Amino acid sequence: MSKSAHSEFIQFLLVGGFAALVNFLSRIEFSDFVSYRVAVILAYLVGMLTAFLLSKHYVFEKSGRPFKDELRDFTIVNIFAVIQVWLISVGLAEYFFPYISFSFYPEEVAHLIGLGIPAVTSYFGHKHFSFRKI
């Protein structure tokens, strides 16, 4: 990975970390109104929009592609990521943690682990698909 690609990846992780924080905090709020399973999805959408706007402006070079095309492609990449996040978050919180009697904020810990999993795959998906140059 070249120095500029390394810097870009670090910027992506920082933006992604902030978007993950937005996702995490909004999931806690959504959980007051809907089930954990639904809250994970709703929070992911909030985090995804945050990540899109910040990535577009601060991480990747201008692609020259229409905004709607970038947003569509960003969403496609994130469909794969949200599946990973949901399966891991729900799987840990509702199945694995109870099985091992883990009770220290199980939903929060599961969600944080789930959010971290797609970081690398998402970076390459967004770099080479969502924000690719024309």
TAURGI-V101898 format. One record per residue. RES is the residue in three letters. PHI is phi in whole degrees, -180 to 180 (999 if undefined). Layout:
res:phi
RES:PHI
RES:PHI
//
This chain:
res:phi
MET:999
SER:-68
LYS:-60
SER:-69
ALA:-67
HIS:-64
SER:-63
GLU:-63
PHE:-65
ILE:-62
GLN:-61
PHE:-61
LEU:-65
LEU:-66
VAL:-62
GLY:-62
GLY:-64
PHE:-66
ALA:-63
ALA:-65
LEU:-63
VAL:-60
ASN:-59
PHE:-60
LEU:-68
SER:-70
ARG:-63
ILE:-62
GLU:-66
PHE:-60
SER:-64
ASP:-72
PHE:-120
VAL:-135
SER:-65
TYR:-56
ARG:-58
VAL:-74
ALA:-61
VAL:-60
ILE:-68
LEU:-61
ALA:-65
TYR:-62
LEU:-63
VAL:-64
GLY:-64
MET:-65
LEU:-63
THR:-60
ALA:-63
PHE:-60
LEU:-63
LEU:-71
SER:-65
LYS:-61
HIS:-93
TYR:-121
VAL:-111
PHE:-95
GLU:-66
LYS:-58
SER:-89
GLY:83
ARG:-95
PRO:-62
PHE:-52
LYS:-64
ASP:-69
GLU:-64
LEU:-64
ARG:-60
ASP:-68
PHE:-61
THR:-65
ILE:-60
VAL:-60
ASN:-74
ILE:-61
PHE:-66
ALA:-69
VAL:-67
ILE:-62
GLN:-61
VAL:-61
TRP:-65
LEU:-61
ILE:-71
SER:-62
VAL:-71
GLY:-59
LEU:-68
ALA:-66
GLU:-100
TYR:-123
PHE:-71
PHE:-61
PRO:-62
TYR:-61
ILE:-97
SER:60
PHE:-84
SER:-129
PHE:-87
TYR:45
PRO:-61
GLU:-68
GLU:-67
VAL:-64
ALA:-61
HIS:-67
LEU:-61
ILE:-63
GLY:-60
LEU:-67
GLY:-78
ILE:-61
PRO:-85
ALA:-58
VAL:-73
THR:-64
SER:-66
TYR:-56
PHE:-69
GLY:-63
HIS:-73
LYS:-64
HIS:-100
PHE:-129
SER:-62
PHE:-115
ARG:-66
LYS:-81
ILE:-87
//
